[in-house]
Amino acid sequence: QVQLVESGGGLVQAGDSLRLSCAASGLTFSRYTMGWFRQAPGKERQFVAAISWSGGSTTCADSVKDRFSISRDNAKNTLYLQMNSLKPEDTAVYYCARGPYSYGMIRGPLPSNSEAYNYWGQGTQVTVSS
């Protein structure tokens, strides 16, 4: 079955960087859009970033687009989220998710709604202290 396992979270100080990884198995990883979401305590799950099957197209939420970047290594079945200049408001559990089948599509799709993603990892905690 599809498994997505996130890693790389932790406790850091404001201004630090982290790189999250998501190891995928049980799917043809290179055929799907992949995404990152986050959820802070008491808040709804929030879109962070998405990447096309090839890695050629990406999109990030406005709140992170100047600081975060999404990438993938299809040979390693792994999704990444590079987070720079972290802020306390970035504190959340971060989830990777499998999006729509998009193999061969030039640009996307790159959905930001969680309903478009049907497999989720267990999440990794990121805590940013001020």
N, C-alpha and C positions, 0 to 999 in steps of 0.2 A: 504494500500500500504506500501511498504518498507520505513521505516524512520530511519535515523541514525542521532543522535544528539550529537555533541561533546561538551565537557565542560572542564574547568580546565585551560584554557590558561590565560595568563596575562603578566605583566611586571615584570621581575626579573633581578637580577644582575648576572654577570658572576660568575660561580661556584655554583650557587643555583640549586635547584631541583624543578621539577614540575611533577605532575601526571595528564595526560589527561585521560578523560573517554569518552566513546562513547556508548550511550544507543540505543539499537536496538529494533525495533518493526515492525510488519507486515511480519516477516519471521521466519522460524525455525532456529533460530540463531545458535544452536549447530550443524547444518549440514554443515556449510560453513567455508571455509578459510576466514579470515579477515585480513585486512591490514591497515597500516598507511602510508600516504604520506604527503609531505609538499611542499609548493610553496612560494618562496621568491619573492619580487617585481622584475619584469623584467626577471625572470628565469622560466625555465620549471618545471613542477611538478616532484618531486623527490621521489623515493621509500625510505621509512624509515624502515619498519618492517612488517613481516607477521607471522601469527600463524595458525596452523592447527585446524580442527574442535574440537579436543579434548583438545587442548593446549599442546599436547605432543611434538610437533615440532614447532620450531620457527626459523626465520632468520632475521638478521638485516643488513642494509647497512654498508659497511666498515667504513664509516665516523662516525657512531654512535655506533657500536657494543660493544665498551668497556664502553659506558656511558648510553645507552638506553636499556630498556627491554620491551617486549610486553607480555601481559597476557590477560586472559579472564576468566569471571565467567559465565558459561552457565546457571546456575540457575537464574542469574540476567539479562541475555541477555545484558551483558556489556563487552566491550573491553577496555583495559587500555594500556597506554604508560607511563612508568616510565622514566623520563628524569633526569639524574644526571650530575653534572659538566657541566652545560650549558655554551655555548660559544656564543658570538655575532653572529657567522655565523649560529647558529641554529635558528635565527630569521626568522619566516615564518608563514604562515597560515597552520595549520595542519588539515588534513582530514582523517577520517576513511572511509573505503570502504569495500563492500562485495565482496569477491572473488568467486572462483569456489566452486561448491558443492563437498564436499570431505569426507562426512560421511563414516566411516569405513576404509578409507585409512590409512595405517600405518604411513606414513610420511607426505604426502602433498596432493595436490601440494601447493607450496609456491611461487607463481609468483611475480616477481618484476616489471613487466610491467603493466602500468595502464590500458591497453586494456583488461586485464584479470579480471578487476573489473567493475561491471556494476551498482552498486548503491553507491552513495557518500553522505556524510553529507555536511553541509553548511560550516564547517570549524571553527576552533578556533584560534585566534591570539596568538602567542607566541613571545614576544619581550625580547631580552636579551641585557642589557646594559653593556658596558665595564667599 
